[in-house]
Amino acid sequence: MSKLLLIASALASTVLLSGCLDKKSFETEPVQVSTAQGVVTCQLYTHEKVLWDRAIAAPAGMSIETADKICFDEGKRVKAGL
């Protein structure tokens, strides 16, 4: 592959991927998940994928990692129900 073609291909990939990273257009209405520690508010994105699903609010004392895992699991639950 010529160097010019390689550079053009890399540039095209970068442009395409940068357009894909606009998560805002994939947001669904936030959902609330009840846990033993309290309610976690989750921002889910497209229901076909759960990679970006995350917590936007968590109860006091709950780590963001735990809250994000709860939201990721909620996204998988929603996806499975489709």
Protein Blocks (a to p, Z undefined) as FASTA:
>chain_A
ZZklmmmmmmmmmmmmmmmmmmklmpccddddddfkbccddddddfkbcklgccfbdceh
iafklmmmmmmmmmmmmmmmZZ
